[in-house]
Amino acid sequence: MSEKPRKPLTKYRGVVSRESGDQTIRVVLDYLTRHPKYGKILKRSTVAHVHDADKQAKVGDVVEICKCRPLSKTKNWRLIRVIESK
């Protein structure tokens, strides 16, 4: 049997807000959404707990992350690369 090709990873860009734990960082993902009734553009954010095995990201860095299998109770993301260092 031939293997199915993997679907490409969806990458997200965010800013590191905190280094929490040994190999964990918290990344804030900002996005814009439209209010369902009034149509105003609203700024929203999501906090993701990200696995950083090499401890290369610091607070304030812009990073690229992607979804992965659950690594702990709250950690479902992993760090791909640091885009911009502070």
C-alpha positions as CSV (number, residue, x, y, z in Angstrom):
1,M,0.0,0.0,0.0
2,S,1.1,3.5,-0.7
3,E,1.2,6.1,2.0
4,K,-1.0,9.1,1.8
5,P,0.8,12.4,1.5
6,R,0.7,14.5,4.6
7,K,-1.3,17.6,4.5
8,P,0.8,20.8,4.8
9,L,1.2,22.3,8.3
10,T,-0.8,25.4,9.0
11,K,1.6,27.9,10.4
12,Y,0.7,30.7,12.8
13,R,2.7,33.8,13.8
14,G,2.6,35.3,17.3
15,V,4.6,37.1,20.0
16,V,6.1,35.3,23.0
17,S,4.5,36.8,26.1
18,R,6.0,34.6,28.8
19,E,8.5,31.8,29.4
20,S,6.6,29.4,31.7
21,G,8.1,26.1,32.7
22,D,11.3,24.3,31.5
23,Q,10.5,23.9,27.7
24,T,7.3,25.9,27.5
25,I,6.5,29.4,26.2
26,R,3.2,31.3,25.9
27,V,2.5,32.9,22.6
28,V,-0.2,35.5,21.9
29,L,-1.9,35.0,18.5
30,D,-3.7,38.2,17.5
31,Y,-6.5,38.2,14.9
32,L,-9.3,40.4,13.6
33,T,-12.9,39.4,13.4
34,R,-16.1,41.0,12.4
35,H,-18.9,41.5,15.0
36,P,-21.9,39.3,13.8
37,K,-24.6,41.9,14.3
38,Y,-23.0,45.3,14.0
39,G,-20.2,44.6,11.5
40,K,-17.4,46.4,13.5
41,I,-13.9,44.9,13.2
42,L,-12.8,43.6,16.6
43,K,-9.3,42.8,17.7
44,R,-9.1,39.4,19.5
45,S,-6.3,37.3,20.8
46,T,-5.6,33.7,21.8
47,V,-2.9,32.4,24.1
48,A,-1.1,29.2,23.0
49,H,1.2,27.1,25.2
50,V,4.1,26.1,22.9
51,H,6.8,23.5,23.2
52,D,10.3,25.0,22.8
53,A,12.7,22.1,23.2
54,D,15.9,24.1,22.4
55,K,14.9,27.1,24.6
56,Q,15.6,29.5,21.7
57,A,12.7,31.9,22.1
58,K,12.7,34.8,24.5
59,V,9.9,37.2,25.7
60,G,9.0,39.7,22.9
61,D,10.3,37.5,20.0
62,V,8.1,37.0,17.0
63,V,7.8,33.2,16.4
64,E,6.2,30.8,14.0
65,I,4.3,27.8,15.5
66,C,2.1,24.9,14.3
67,K,-0.3,22.4,15.9
68,C,1.0,19.0,17.0
69,R,-0.1,16.1,19.1
70,P,-0.9,16.8,22.8
71,L,2.3,17.1,24.7
72,S,0.7,17.8,28.1
73,K,-2.7,19.0,29.4
74,T,-2.5,22.4,27.7
75,K,0.4,22.1,25.3
76,N,-0.7,21.3,21.7
77,W,1.7,23.5,19.8
78,R,5.3,23.4,18.8
79,L,7.8,26.0,17.8
80,I,9.0,26.0,14.2
81,R,11.4,29.0,14.2
82,V,12.1,32.4,15.6
83,I,11.3,35.0,13.0
84,E,12.4,38.1,14.8
85,S,14.5,38.4,17.9
86,K,14.0,41.2,20.4
